[in-house]
Every structure is written in structure tokens, then in C-alpha cells.
């Protein structure tokens, strides 16, 4: 008695679930790539030819509003942080970093004394500072 199998295994694989995963990954990377830019404020950065390879995890943006009024923004936040609270914010954000480094984004019109005040915060806390510039 020779019995043969009636059902055969289908060698085709459905690709619809694979395309769903690819589209979800594409959407994920598109959304996260927009969050990479820490400089959310429109600033005219000074021009420079030198570039630093170090990456800063925290940024401080200084915006000039005229009449000696300046606002400080931590990590591109639209709500300004008073200068008296900038140091506390930086210490809180950088306390878990192995090599604490932050970058300063300042408008071309910001006087150097405002930038130096933020650099003094870095000196007091032994942080490294990167002054952001735009390439020439």
C-alpha cells in the first residue's frame, strides 16, 4: 500500500510583514533625525575654518534681543532660562557624564562678555567648552 501525501509545503514567503517593518524603521529614523539638531534657535554663528571632533551632549544658546537683553536657552529650549539658573541646569545635566562637555551657540551680535560668563561656569565646574561656529 503506497500512501502519498496530499498536502505539500508552500515554499513562498509572504513579504508584507517585512515591508511593514521597513516602513516603520524609515519613519523612526526620519523622526529621530529631526531631533539631532540641538540648535533650534535661529542664530547667525561666527565663521571659522577650524572644526572640533568632540561632541557635546548639552548646548547653551545665547540670543541677543537688543538693549543689553540676552536670553539663555539650554538644549535649544524655546523657554529662556535666567542666567542665575544656567549653572544649576548645566550641573544637573552634566553630572553623570564621564567627560562633561557643552557647546555654546551665540549670535554674532552677542558681546564677548556674555560668552565669557558662560565659559566661567565651565571653568568653575571643570567642564570642557566648545564654541560653535559656522564653516566658512
N, CA, C and O atoms as a printed pandas DataFrame, in Angstrom:
     atom_number atom_name residue_name chain_id  residue_number  x_coord  y_coord  z_coord
0              1         N          UNK        A               1    0.803   -1.146    0.000
1              2        CA          UNK        A               1    0.000    0.000    0.000
2              3         C          UNK        A               1    0.881    1.258    0.000
3              4         O          UNK        A               1    1.531    1.568    0.998
4              5         N          UNK        A               2    0.894    1.942   -1.077
5              6        CA          UNK        A               2    1.712    3.138   -1.237
6              7         C          UNK        A               2    0.856    4.373   -0.976
7              8         O          UNK        A               2    0.031    4.760   -1.803
8              9         N          UNK        A               3    1.066    4.979    0.178
9             10        CA          UNK        A               3    0.314    6.189    0.513
10            11         C          UNK        A               3    1.165    7.412    0.188
11            12         O          UNK        A               3    2.348    7.464    0.524
12            13         N          UNK        A               4    0.570    8.366   -0.451
13            14        CA          UNK        A               4    1.264    9.597   -0.786
14            15         C          UNK        A               4    0.639   10.755   -0.012
15            16         O          UNK        A               4   -0.551   10.754    0.305
16            17         N          UNK        A               5    1.457   11.707    0.268
17            18        CA          UNK        A               5    0.961   12.895    0.955
18            19         C          UNK        A               5    0.149   13.750   -0.001
19            20         O          UNK        A               5    0.547   13.969   -1.145
20            21         N          UNK        A               6   -0.965   14.219    0.465
21            22        CA          UNK        A               6   -1.803   15.068   -0.375
22            23         C          UNK        A               6   -1.403   16.536   -0.205
23            24         O          UNK        A               6   -1.441   17.293   -1.175
24            25         N          UNK        A               7   -1.021   16.952    1.001
25            26        CA          UNK        A               7   -0.646   18.340    1.249
26            27         C          UNK        A               7    0.856   18.507    1.031
27            28         O          UNK        A               7    1.664   17.673    1.440
28            29         N          UNK        A               8    1.193   19.584    0.389
29            30        CA          UNK        A               8    2.597   19.898    0.149
30            31         C          UNK        A               8    2.921   21.226    0.822
31            32         O          UNK        A               8    2.052   22.090    0.938
32            33         N          UNK        A               9    4.153   21.392    1.260
33            34        CA          UNK        A               9    4.593   22.630    1.903
34            35         C          UNK        A               9    4.758   23.711    0.848
35            36         O          UNK        A               9    5.328   23.475   -0.217
36            37         N          UNK        A              10    4.253   24.899    1.156
37            38        CA          UNK        A              10    4.339   26.018    0.222
38            39         C          UNK        A              10    5.678   26.723    0.438
39            40         O          UNK        A              10    5.917   27.232    1.533
40            41         N          UNK        A              11    6.553   26.771   -0.558
41            42        CA          UNK        A              11    7.870   27.380   -0.369
42            43         C          UNK        A              11    7.846   28.911   -0.428
43            44         O          UNK        A              11    8.884   29.525   -0.183
44            45         N          UNK        A              12    6.735   29.549   -0.733
45            46        CA          UNK        A              12    6.658   31.007   -0.834
46            47         C          UNK        A              12    6.582   31.636    0.554
47            48         O          UNK        A              12    5.968   31.092    1.472
48            49         N          UNK        A              13    7.224   32.795    0.680
49            50        CA          UNK        A              13    7.224   33.538    1.937
50            51         C          UNK        A              13    6.514   34.862    1.697
51            52         O          UNK        A              13    6.769   35.535    0.699
52            53         N          UNK        A              14    5.637   35.230    2.596
53            54        CA          UNK        A              14    4.924   36.497    2.470
54            55         C          UNK        A              14    5.849   37.645    2.861
55            56         O          UNK        A              14    6.442   37.626    3.940
56            57         N          UNK        A              15    5.973   38.634    1.995
57            58        CA          UNK        A              15    6.875   39.762    2.247
58            59         C          UNK        A              15    6.143   40.974    2.839
59            60         O          UNK        A              15    6.776   41.996    3.104
60            61         N          UNK        A              16    4.863   40.883    3.046
61            62        CA          UNK        A              16    4.114   42.040    3.526
62            63         C          UNK        A              16    4.562   42.464    4.927
63            64         O          UNK        A              16    4.647   43.660    5.207
64            65         N          UNK        A              17    4.843   41.523    5.793
65            66        CA          UNK        A              17    5.298   41.904    7.138
66            67         C          UNK        A              17    6.694   42.518    7.086
67            68         O          UNK        A              17    7.002   43.405    7.881
68            69         N          UNK        A              18    7.536   42.066    6.174
69            70        CA          UNK        A              18    8.875   42.646    6.036
70            71         C          UNK        A              18    8.793   44.095    5.557
71            72         O          UNK        A              18    9.542   44.945    6.038
72            73         N          UNK        A              19    7.902   44.384    4.622
73            74        CA          UNK        A              19    7.762   45.766    4.154
74            75         C          UNK        A              19    7.183   46.657    5.245
75            76         O          UNK        A              19    7.544   47.831    5.328
76            77         N          UNK        A              20    6.307   46.136    6.071
77            78        CA          UNK        A              20    5.792   46.916    7.199
78            79         C          UNK        A              20    6.917   47.308    8.140
79            80         O          UNK        A              20    6.967   48.449    8.598
80            81         N          UNK        A              21    7.808   46.394    8.432
81            82        CA          UNK        A              21    8.938   46.674    9.326
82            83         C          UNK        A              21    9.863   47.713    8.708
83            84         O          UNK        A              21   10.338   48.608    9.407
84            85         N          UNK        A              22   10.123   47.609    7.423
85            86        CA          UNK        A              22   10.995   48.571    6.743
86            87         C          UNK        A              22   10.386   49.963    6.789
87            88         O          UNK        A              22   11.101   50.931    7.049
88            89         N          UNK        A              23    9.080   50.094    6.542
89            90        CA          UNK        A              23    8.442   51.399    6.599
90            91         C          UNK        A              23    8.441   51.964    8.016
91            92         O          UNK        A              23    8.630   53.168    8.193
92            93         N          UNK        A              24    8.237   51.138    9.010
93            94        CA          UNK        A              24    8.289   51.612   10.394
94            95         C          UNK        A              24    9.684   52.095   10.759
95            96         O          UNK        A              24    9.826   53.117   11.431
96            97         N          UNK        A              25   10.708   51.382   10.331
97            98        CA          UNK        A              25   12.079   51.828   10.577
98            99         C          UNK        A              25   12.374   53.135    9.856
99           100         O          UNK        A              25   13.041   54.009   10.410
100          101         N          UNK        A              26   11.892   53.276    8.647
101          102        CA          UNK        A              26   12.093   54.503    7.895
102          103         C          UNK        A              26   11.454   55.689    8.607
103          104         O          UNK        A              26   12.072   56.746    8.726
104          105         N          UNK        A              27   10.234   55.523    9.077
105          106        CA          UNK        A              27    9.560   56.591    9.812
106          107         C          UNK        A              27   10.302   56.905   11.102
107          108         O          UNK        A              27   10.459   58.074   11.455
108          109         N          UNK        A              28   10.761   55.881   11.809
109          110        CA          UNK        A              28   11.506   56.096   13.055
110          111         C          UNK        A              28   12.759   56.924   12.803
111          112         O          UNK        A              28   13.021   57.878   13.536
112          113         N          UNK        A              29   13.536   56.581   11.786
113          114        CA          UNK        A              29   14.769   57.307   11.520
114          115         C          UNK        A              29   14.504   58.724   11.020
115          116         O          UNK        A              29   15.285   59.631   11.311
116          117         N          UNK        A              30   13.439   58.930   10.289
117          118        CA          UNK        A              30   13.101   60.283    9.858
118          119         C          UNK        A              30   12.718   61.163   11.042
119          120         O          UNK        A              30   13.108   62.329   11.102
120          121         N          UNK        A              31   11.966   60.617   11.970
121          122        CA          UNK        A              31   11.548   61.401   13.135
122          123         C          UNK        A              31   12.735   61.688   14.048
123          124         O          UNK        A              31   12.882   62.815   14.523
124          125         N          UNK        A              32   13.578   60.702   14.302
125          126        CA          UNK        A              32   14.704   60.923   15.209
126          127         C          UNK        A              32   15.782   61.793   14.582
127          128         O          UNK        A              32   16.521   62.455   15.312
128          129         N          UNK        A              33   15.900   61.819   13.276
129          130        CA          UNK        A              33   16.926   62.666   12.660
130          131         C          UNK        A              33   16.590   64.142   12.805
131          132         O          UNK        A              33   17.494   64.977   12.776
132          133         N          UNK        A              34   15.326   64.485   12.958
133          134        CA          UNK        A              34   14.970   65.887   13.168
134          135         C          UNK        A              34   15.291   66.333   14.588
135          136         O          UNK        A              34   15.404   67.533   14.839
136          137         N          UNK        A              35   15.441   65.402   15.518
137          138        CA          UNK        A              35   15.748   65.754   16.901
138          139         C          UNK        A              35   17.241   65.890   17.162
139          140         O          UNK        A              35   17.639   66.290   18.256
140          141         N          UNK        A              36   18.064   65.570   16.190
141          142        CA          UNK        A              36   19.511   65.574   16.390
142          143         C          UNK        A              36   20.057   66.992   16.492
143          144         O          UNK        A              36   21.029   67.221   17.211
144          145         N          UNK        A              37   19.460   67.939   15.796
145          146        CA          UNK        A              37   19.969   69.311   15.767
146          147         C          UNK        A              37   19.638   70.027   17.072
147          148         O          UNK        A              37   18.473   70.343   17.317
148          149         N          UNK        A              38   20.645   70.293   17.924
149          150        CA          UNK        A              38   20.353   70.938   19.195
150          151         C          UNK        A              38   20.124   72.436   19.070
151          152         O          UNK        A              38   19.623   73.061   20.005
152          153         N          UNK        A              39   20.478   73.021   17.938
153          154        CA          UNK        A              39   20.368   74.461   17.766
154          155         C          UNK        A              39   19.022   74.787   17.149
155          156         O          UNK        A              39   18.915   74.931   15.931
156          157         N          UNK        A              40   17.992   74.904   17.979
157          158        CA          UNK        A              40   16.648   75.150   17.485
158          159         C          UNK        A              40   16.381   76.634   17.279
159          160         O          UNK        A              40   15.407   76.998   16.619
160          161         N          UNK        A              41   17.225   77.490   17.829
161          162        CA          UNK        A              41   17.053   78.924   17.673
162          163         C          UNK        A              41   17.772   79.389   16.414
163          164         O          UNK        A              41   18.803   78.834   16.033
164          165         N          UNK        A              42   17.223   80.406   15.779
165          166        CA          UNK        A              42   17.868   80.974   14.604
166          167         C          UNK        A              42   18.976   81.912   15.072
167          168         O          UNK        A              42   18.704   82.998   15.584
168          169         N          UNK        A              43   20.225   81.489   14.892
169          170        CA          UNK        A              43   21.370   82.288   15.292
170          171         C          UNK        A              43   22.306   82.439   14.105
171          172         O          UNK        A              43   22.479   81.503   13.324
172          173         N          UNK        A              44   22.904   83.599   13.968
173          174        CA          UNK        A              44   23.954   83.805   12.978
174          175         C          UNK        A              44   25.282   83.556   13.676
175          176         O          UNK        A              44   25.810   84.436   14.355
176          177         N          UNK        A              45   25.819   82.353   13.506
177          178        CA          UNK        A              45   27.050   81.979   14.190
178          179         C          UNK        A              45   28.247   82.634   13.510
179          180         O          UNK        A              45   28.238   82.840   12.297
180          181         N          UNK        A              46   29.284   82.964   14.296
181          182        CA          UNK        A              46   30.504   83.483   13.676
182          183         C          UNK        A              46   31.141   82.421   12.790
183          184         O          UNK        A              46   30.959   81.224   13.010
184          185         N          UNK        A              47   31.890   82.870   11.787
185          186        CA          UNK        A              47   32.503   81.941   10.840
186          187         C          UNK        A              47   33.887   81.528   11.320
187          188         O          UNK        A              47   34.601   82.313   11.944
188          189         N          UNK        A              48   34.261   80.268   11.016
189          190        CA          UNK        A              48   35.557   79.739   11.429
190          191         C          UNK        A              48   35.971   78.636   10.473
191          192         O          UNK        A              48   35.127   77.965    9.879
192          193         N          UNK        A              49   37.294   78.452   10.326
193          194        CA          UNK        A              49   37.787   77.371    9.475
194          195         C          UNK        A              49   38.111   76.128   10.287
195          196         O          UNK        A              49   38.129   75.031    9.729
196          197         N          UNK        A              50   38.364   76.254   11.569
197          198        CA          UNK        A              50   38.711   75.113   12.417
198          199         C          UNK        A              50   37.470   74.416   12.921
199          200         O          UNK        A              50   36.491   75.067   13.284
200          201         N          UNK        A              51   37.503   73.108   12.947
201          202        CA          UNK        A              51   36.389   72.326   13.462
202          203         C          UNK        A              51   36.904   71.359   14.517
203          204         O          UNK        A              51   38.020   70.849   14.412
204          205         N          UNK        A              52   36.086   71.109   15.535
205          206        CA          UNK        A              52   36.448   70.217   16.628
206          207         C          UNK        A              52   35.719   68.898   16.432
207          208         O          UNK        A              52   34.554   68.874   16.036
208          209         N          UNK        A              53   36.418   67.794   16.713
209          210        CA          UNK        A              53   35.809   66.480   16.557
210          211         C          UNK        A              53   35.003   66.038   17.764
211          212         O          UNK        A              53   34.270   65.053   17.677
212          213         N          UNK        A              54   35.115   66.731   18.884
213          214        CA          UNK        A              54   34.407   66.332   20.103
214          215         C          UNK        A              54   32.917   66.629   19.961
215          216         O          UNK        A              54   32.521   67.572   19.277
216          217         N          UNK        A              55   32.115   65.822   20.608
217          218        CA          UNK        A              55   30.665   66.006   20.605
218          219         C          UNK        A              55   30.222   66.432   21.995
219          220         O          UNK        A              55   30.623   65.846   23.000
220          221         N          UNK        A              56   29.396   67.452   22.033
221          222        CA          UNK        A              56   28.842   67.916   23.295
222          223         C          UNK        A              56   27.416   67.397   23.433
223          224         O          UNK        A              56   26.653   67.396   22.467
224          225         N          UNK        A              57   27.063   66.960   24.623
225          226        CA          UNK        A              57   25.720   66.432   24.841
226          227         C          UNK        A              57   24.738   67.515   25.259
227          228         O          UNK        A              57   23.526   67.311   25.184
228          229         N          UNK        A              58   25.241   68.661   25.697
229          230        CA          UNK        A              58   24.402   69.756   26.171
230          231         C          UNK        A              58   24.810   71.018   25.419
231          232         O          UNK        A              58   25.989   71.217   25.129
232          233         N          UNK        A              59   23.839   71.868   25.105
233          234        CA          UNK        A              59   24.150   73.122   24.436
234          235         C          UNK        A              59   23.505   74.286   25.182
235          236         O          UNK        A              59   22.429   74.163   25.768
236          237         N          UNK        A              60   24.203   75.418   25.138
237          238        CA          UNK        A              60   23.689   76.667   25.690
238          239         C          UNK        A              60   23.654   77.665   24.548
239          240         O          UNK        A              60   24.687   77.950   23.942
240          241         N          UNK        A              61   22.482   78.199   24.249
241          242        CA          UNK        A              61   22.330   79.192   23.191
242          243         C          UNK        A              61   22.095   80.548   23.828
243          244         O          UNK        A              61   21.295   80.685   24.754
244          245         N          UNK        A              62   22.803   81.555   23.318
245          246        CA          UNK        A              62   22.665   82.921   23.822
246          247         C          UNK        A              62   22.089   83.764   22.694
247          248         O          UNK        A              62   22.659   83.831   21.605
248          249         N          UNK        A              63   20.966   84.401   22.960
249          250        CA          UNK        A              63   20.278   85.198   21.947
250          251         C          UNK        A              63   20.260   86.648   22.389
251          252         O          UNK        A              63   19.973   86.947   23.548
252          253         N          UNK        A              64   20.568   87.553   21.460
253          254        CA          UNK        A              64   20.583   88.989   21.718
254          255         C          UNK        A              64   19.241   89.577   21.298
255          256         O          UNK        A              64   18.818   89.423   20.152
256          257         N          UNK        A              65   18.570   90.255   22.237
257          258        CA          UNK        A              65   17.291   90.893   21.949
258          259         C          UNK        A              65   17.424   92.406   21.878
259          260         O          UNK        A              65   16.412   93.102   21.795
260          261         N          UNK        A              66   18.634   92.935   21.909
261          262        CA          UNK        A              66   18.853   94.383   21.868
262          263         C          UNK        A              66   18.708   94.998   23.240
263          264         O          UNK        A              66   18.178   94.368   24.156
264          265         N          UNK        A              67   19.180   96.230   23.391
265          266        CA          UNK        A              67   19.117   96.978   24.655
266          267         C          UNK        A              67   19.734   96.199   25.806
267          268         O          UNK        A              67   19.215   96.232   26.922
268          269         N          UNK        A              68   20.836   95.498   25.549
269          270        CA          UNK        A              68   21.527   94.695   26.568
270          271         C          UNK        A              68   20.623   93.656   27.222
271          272         O          UNK        A              68   20.747   93.389   28.417
272          273         N          UNK        A              69   19.721   93.073   26.451
273          274        CA          UNK        A              69   18.867   91.983   26.927
274          275         C          UNK        A              69   19.273   90.714   26.201
275          276         O          UNK        A              69   19.256   90.656   24.972
276          277         N          UNK        A              70   19.639   89.693   26.976
277          278        CA          UNK        A              70   20.088   88.424   26.414
278          279         C          UNK        A              70   19.291   87.299   27.061
279          280         O          UNK        A              70   18.970   87.354   28.248
280          281         N          UNK        A              71   18.979   86.290   26.276
281          282        CA          UNK        A              71   18.294   85.118   26.814
282          283         C          UNK        A              71   19.193   83.908   26.633
283          284         O          UNK        A              71   19.941   83.813   25.660
284          285         N          UNK        A              72   19.111   82.994   27.575
285          286        CA          UNK        A              72   19.915   81.774   27.579
286          287         C          UNK        A              72   18.959   80.588   27.440
287          288         O          UNK        A              72   17.968   80.482   28.163
288          289         N          UNK        A              73   19.272   79.714   26.509
289          290        CA          UNK        A              73   18.420   78.564   26.232
290          291         C          UNK        A              73   19.260   77.295   26.353
291          292         O          UNK        A              73   20.280   77.160   25.677
292          293         N          UNK        A              74   18.840   76.372   27.202
293          294        CA          UNK        A              74   19.549   75.104   27.402
294          295         C          UNK        A              74   18.967   74.064   26.455
295          296         O          UNK        A              74   17.753   73.859   26.421
296          297         N          UNK        A              75   19.831   73.408   25.685
297          298        CA          UNK        A              75   19.445   72.358   24.727
298          299         C          UNK        A              75   18.361   72.815   23.748
299          300         O          UNK        A              75   17.475   72.038   23.391
300          301         N          UNK        A              76   18.432   74.065   23.321
301          302        CA          UNK        A              76   17.505   74.569   22.310
302          303         C          UNK        A              76   16.092   74.771   22.792
303          304         O          UNK        A              76   15.181   74.898   21.975
304          305         N          UNK        A              77   15.880   74.804   24.091
305          306        CA          UNK        A              77   14.542   75.013   24.644
306          307         C          UNK        A              77   14.060   76.417   24.267
307          308         O          UNK        A              77   14.824   77.378   24.365
308          309         N          UNK        A              78   12.815   76.542   23.841
309          310        CA          UNK        A              78   12.279   77.845   23.456
310          311         C          UNK        A              78   12.045   78.748   24.655
311          312         O          UNK        A              78   12.030   79.971   24.517
312          313         N          UNK        A              79   11.861   78.157   25.831
313          314        CA          UNK        A              79   11.675   78.950   27.041
314          315         C          UNK        A              79   13.046   79.353   27.576
315          316         O          UNK        A              79   13.872   78.485   27.859
316          317         N          UNK        A              80   13.304   80.659   27.722
317          318        CA          UNK        A              80   14.616   81.081   28.210
318          319         C          UNK        A              80   14.830   80.725   29.678
319          320         O          UNK        A              80   13.896   80.703   30.480
320          321         N          UNK        A              81   16.090   80.447   29.999
321          322        CA          UNK        A              81   16.494   80.166   31.369
322          323         C          UNK        A              81   17.213   81.397   31.910
323          324         O          UNK        A              81   18.128   81.897   31.256
324          325         N          UNK        A              82   16.835   81.899   33.075
325          326        CA          UNK        A              82   17.564   83.040   33.640
326          327         C          UNK        A              82   19.035   82.674   33.872
327          328         O          UNK        A              82   19.353   81.531   34.197
328          329         N          UNK        A              83   19.927   83.660   33.700
329          330        CA          UNK        A              83   21.351   83.371   33.827
330          331         C          UNK        A              83   21.699   82.815   35.202
331          332         O          UNK        A              83   22.616   82.002   35.320
332          333         N          UNK        A              84   20.985   83.236   36.243
333          334        CA          UNK        A              84   21.257   82.737   37.599
334          335         C          UNK        A              84   21.009   81.236   37.709
335          336         O          UNK        A              84   21.580   80.584   38.583
336          337         N          UNK        A              85   20.169   80.675   36.841
337          338        CA          UNK        A              85   19.844   79.247   36.900
338          339         C          UNK        A              85   20.601   78.406   35.872
339          340         O          UNK        A              85   20.483   77.180   35.874
340          341         N          UNK        A              86   21.373   79.045   34.997
341          342        CA          UNK        A              86   22.083   78.311   33.938
342          343         C          UNK        A              86   23.085   77.332   34.532
343          344         O          UNK        A              86   23.179   76.191   34.081
344          345         N          UNK        A              87   23.837   77.768   35.543
345          346        CA          UNK        A              87   24.847   76.893   36.139
346          347         C          UNK        A              87   24.202   75.663   36.786
347          348         O          UNK        A              87   24.691   74.545   36.618
348          349         N          UNK        A              88   23.119   75.865   37.515
349          350        CA          UNK        A              88   22.440   74.732   38.152
350          351         C          UNK        A              88   21.907   73.748   37.116
351          352         O          UNK        A              88   21.987   72.534   37.304
352          353         N          UNK        A              89   21.363   74.278   36.021
353          354        CA          UNK        A              89   20.858   73.407   34.940
354          355         C          UNK        A              89   21.994   72.586   34.331
355          356         O          UNK        A              89   21.849   71.385   34.109
356          357         N          UNK        A              90   23.126   73.243   34.064
357          358        CA          UNK        A              90   24.265   72.541   33.466
358          359         C          UNK        A              90   24.816   71.471   34.398
359          360         O          UNK        A              90   25.138   70.368   33.957
360          361         N          UNK        A              91   24.924   71.787   35.668
361          362        CA          UNK        A              91   25.433   70.807   36.635
362          363         C          UNK        A              91   24.497   69.604   36.689
363          364         O          UNK        A              91   24.956   68.462   36.739
364          365         N          UNK        A              92   23.199   69.852   36.679
365          366        CA          UNK        A              92   22.233   68.750   36.709
366          367         C          UNK        A              92   22.300   67.874   35.467
367          368         O          UNK        A              92   22.160   66.654   35.556
368          369         N          UNK        A              93   22.513   68.492   34.307
369          370        CA          UNK        A              93   22.545   67.732   33.057
370          371         C          UNK        A              93   23.869   67.002   32.836
371          372         O          UNK        A              93   23.900   65.947   32.203
372          373         N          UNK        A              94   24.968   67.567   33.360
373          374        CA          UNK        A              94   26.290   67.009   33.077
374          375         C          UNK        A              94   26.882   66.191   34.219
375          376         O          UNK        A              94   28.012   65.719   34.099
376          377         N          UNK        A              95   26.166   66.009   35.312
377          378        CA          UNK        A              95   26.742   65.318   36.460
378          379         C          UNK        A              95   27.026   63.849   36.191
379          380         O          UNK        A              95   27.917   63.274   36.817
380          381         N          UNK        A              96   26.295   63.233   35.282
381          382        CA          UNK        A              96   26.508   61.809   35.005
382          383         C          UNK        A              96   27.466   61.572   33.844
383          384         O          UNK        A              96   27.749   60.422   33.510
384          385         N          UNK        A              97   27.968   62.630   33.225
385          386        CA          UNK        A              97   28.879   62.497   32.084
386          387         C          UNK        A              97   30.281   62.156   32.558
387          388         O          UNK        A              97   30.743   62.650   33.587
388          389         N          UNK        A              98   30.955   61.298   31.786
389          390        CA          UNK        A              98   32.333   60.941   32.105
390          391         C          UNK        A              98   33.277   62.109   31.822
391          392         O          UNK        A              98   34.097   62.461   32.669
392          393         N          UNK        A              99   33.165   62.709   30.637
393          394        CA          UNK        A              99   33.895   63.921   30.289
394          395         C          UNK        A              99   32.867   64.995   29.971
395          396         O          UNK        A              99   32.464   65.138   28.817
396          397         N          UNK        A             100   32.432   65.760   30.986
397          398        CA          UNK        A             100   31.368   66.734   30.748
398          399         C          UNK        A             100   31.808   67.830   29.778
399          400         O          UNK        A             100   32.786   68.541   30.013
400          401         N          UNK        A             101   31.069   67.942   28.697
401          402        CA          UNK        A             101   31.354   68.926   27.666
402          403         C          UNK        A             101   30.040   69.546   27.221
403          404         O          UNK        A             101   29.052   68.840   27.020
404          405         N          UNK        A             102   30.028   70.861   27.067
405          406        CA          UNK        A             102   28.858   71.512   26.495
406          407         C          UNK        A             102   29.303   72.518   25.452
407          408         O          UNK        A             102   30.439   72.991   25.463
408          409         N          UNK        A             103   28.389   72.836   24.553
409          410        CA          UNK        A             103   28.704   73.773   23.489
410          411         C          UNK        A             103   27.927   75.065   23.694
411          412         O          UNK        A             103   26.822   75.070   24.235
412          413         N          UNK        A             104   28.529   76.148   23.250
413          414        CA          UNK        A             104   27.910   77.468   23.346
414          415         C          UNK        A             104   27.573   77.927   21.935
415          416         O          UNK        A             104   28.451   78.026   21.078
416          417         N          UNK        A             105   26.305   78.204   21.702
417          418        CA          UNK        A             105   25.841   78.769   20.445
418          419         C          UNK        A             105   25.447   80.211   20.742
419          420         O          UNK        A             105   24.522   80.452   21.516
420          421         N          UNK        A             106   26.137   81.164   20.137
421          422        CA          UNK        A             106   25.789   82.559   20.379
422          423         C          UNK        A             106   25.672   83.287   19.053
423          424         O          UNK        A             106   26.385   82.996   18.093
424          425         N          UNK        A             107   24.762   84.231   19.028
425          426        CA          UNK        A             107   24.564   85.059   17.860
426          427         C          UNK        A             107   25.804   85.931   17.652
427          428         O          UNK        A             107   26.541   86.205   18.600
428          429         N          UNK        A             108   26.030   86.367   16.406
429          430        CA          UNK        A             108   27.186   87.219   16.117
430          431         C          UNK        A             108   27.136   88.526   16.899
431          432         O          UNK        A             108   28.178   89.106   17.202
432          433         N          UNK        A             109   25.956   88.987   17.222
433          434        CA          UNK        A             109   25.804   90.284   17.885
434          435         C          UNK        A             109   25.965   90.211   19.401
435          436         O          UNK        A             109   25.966   91.249   20.064
436          437         N          UNK        A             110   26.101   89.015   19.962
437          438        CA          UNK        A             110   26.246   88.872   21.408
438          439         C          UNK        A             110   27.655   89.320   21.806
439          440         O          UNK        A             110   28.639   88.840   21.243
440          441         N          UNK        A             111   27.757   90.237   22.773
441          442        CA          UNK        A             111   29.093   90.666   23.218
442          443         C          UNK        A             111   29.862   89.511   23.864
443          444         O          UNK        A             111   29.272   88.588   24.424
444          445         N          UNK        A             112   31.164   89.584   23.773
445          446        CA          UNK        A             112   32.018   88.510   24.280
446          447         C          UNK        A             112   31.873   88.351   25.793
447          448         O          UNK        A             112   32.094   87.259   26.315
448          449         N          UNK        A             113   31.510   89.406   26.501
449          450        CA          UNK        A             113   31.373   89.295   27.966
450          451         C          UNK        A             113   30.282   88.292   28.347
451          452         O          UNK        A             113   30.401   87.614   29.367
452          453         N          UNK        A             114   29.219   88.191   27.541
453          454        CA          UNK        A             114   28.164   87.222   27.832
454          455         C          UNK        A             114   28.662   85.799   27.613
455          456         O          UNK        A             114   28.323   84.892   28.374
456          457         N          UNK        A             115   29.457   85.608   26.585
457          458        CA          UNK        A             115   30.017   84.285   26.305
458          459         C          UNK        A             115   31.016   83.899   27.391
459          460         O          UNK        A             115   31.061   82.746   27.819
460          461         N          UNK        A             116   31.811   84.861   27.830
461          462        CA          UNK        A             116   32.811   84.591   28.871
462          463         C          UNK        A             116   32.133   84.221   30.185
463          464         O          UNK        A             116   32.663   83.403   30.937
464          465         N          UNK        A             117   30.982   84.802   30.475
465          466        CA          UNK        A             117   30.260   84.435   31.700
466          467         C          UNK        A             117   29.889   82.953   31.683
467          468         O          UNK        A             117   29.987   82.275   32.705
468          469         N          UNK        A             118   29.462   82.453   30.522
469          470        CA          UNK        A             118   29.113   81.038   30.419
470          471         C          UNK        A             118   30.378   80.185   30.472
471          472         O          UNK        A             118   30.365   79.089   31.032
472          473         N          UNK        A             119   31.472   80.684   29.892
473          474        CA          UNK        A             119   32.744   79.953   29.966
474          475         C          UNK        A             119   33.260   79.877   31.396
475          476         O          UNK        A             119   33.893   78.892   31.776
476          477         N          UNK        A             120   32.997   80.900   32.185
477          478        CA          UNK        A             120   33.400   80.873   33.593
478          479         C          UNK        A             120   32.645   79.798   34.370
479          480         O          UNK        A             120   33.187   79.212   35.307
480          481         N          UNK        A             121   31.407   79.539   33.988
481          482        CA          UNK        A             121   30.651   78.433   34.603
482          483         C          UNK        A             121   31.385   77.123   34.334
483          484         O          UNK        A             121   31.517   76.284   35.225
484          485         N          UNK        A             122   31.860   76.952   33.103
485          486        CA          UNK        A             122   32.592   75.737   32.748
486          487         C          UNK        A             122   33.899   75.639   33.534
487          488         O          UNK        A             122   34.279   74.553   33.971
488          489         N          UNK        A             123   34.570   76.741   33.711
489          490        CA          UNK        A             123   35.837   76.718   34.455
490          491         C          UNK        A             123   35.619   76.352   35.914
491          492         O          UNK        A             123   36.379   75.565   36.479
492          493         N          UNK        A             124   34.581   76.919   36.531
493          494        CA          UNK        A             124   34.299   76.620   37.934
494          495         C          UNK        A             124   33.976   75.145   38.158
495          496         O          UNK        A             124   34.308   74.583   39.201
496          497         N          UNK        A             125   33.331   74.524   37.179
497          498        CA          UNK        A             125   32.893   73.135   37.327
498          499         C          UNK        A             125   33.773   72.140   36.590
499          500         O          UNK        A             125   33.451   70.953   36.535
500          501         N          UNK        A             126   34.880   72.607   36.021
501          502        CA          UNK        A             126   35.835   71.755   35.291
502          503         C          UNK        A             126   35.177   71.053   34.108
503          504         O          UNK        A             126   35.363   69.853   33.906
504          505         N          UNK        A             127   34.408   71.810   33.328
505          506        CA          UNK        A             127   33.776   71.295   32.120
506          507         C          UNK        A             127   34.591   71.737   30.912
507          508         O          UNK        A             127   35.298   72.744   30.955
508          509         N          UNK        A             128   34.480   70.972   29.842
509          510        CA          UNK        A             128   35.065   71.391   28.576
510          511         C          UNK        A             128   34.002   72.153   27.801
511          512         O          UNK        A             128   32.811   71.861   27.905
512          513         N          UNK        A             129   34.451   73.140   27.020
513          514        CA          UNK        A             129   33.528   74.004   26.296
514          515         C          UNK        A             129   33.875   74.004   24.813
515          516         O          UNK        A             129   35.047   74.037   24.436
516          517         N          UNK        A             130   32.850   73.967   23.985
517          518        CA          UNK        A             130   33.019   74.106   22.549
518          519         C          UNK        A             130   32.216   75.337   22.132
519          520         O          UNK        A             130   31.018   75.422   22.401
520          521         N          UNK        A             131   32.877   76.286   21.476
521          522        CA          UNK        A             131   32.199   77.461   20.958
522          523         C          UNK        A             131   31.791   77.165   19.524
523          524         O          UNK        A             131   32.648   77.003   18.656
524          525         N          UNK        A             132   30.506   77.094   19.273
525          526        CA          UNK        A             132   30.001   76.694   17.949
526          527         C          UNK        A             132   30.190   77.833   16.957
527          528         O          UNK        A             132   29.936   78.996   17.269
528          529         N          UNK        A             133   30.636   77.482   15.771
529          530        CA          UNK        A             133   30.774   78.432   14.670
530          531         C          UNK        A             133   30.222   77.784   13.414
531          532         O          UNK        A             133   30.033   76.568   13.359
532          533         N          UNK        A             134   29.968   78.595   12.417
533          534        CA          UNK        A             134   29.554   78.032   11.128
534          535         C          UNK        A             134   30.783   77.997   10.217
535          536         O          UNK        A             134   31.645   78.872   10.301
536          537         N          UNK        A             135   30.863   76.999    9.360
537          538        CA          UNK        A             135   32.049   76.885    8.489
538          539         C          UNK        A             135   32.088   78.002    7.471
539          540         O          UNK        A             135   31.048   78.487    7.026
540          541         N          UNK        A             136   33.307   78.415    7.099
541          542        CA          UNK        A             136   33.468   79.497    6.104
542          543         C          UNK        A             136   33.260   78.965    4.721
543          544         O          UNK        A             136   33.352   79.717    3.750
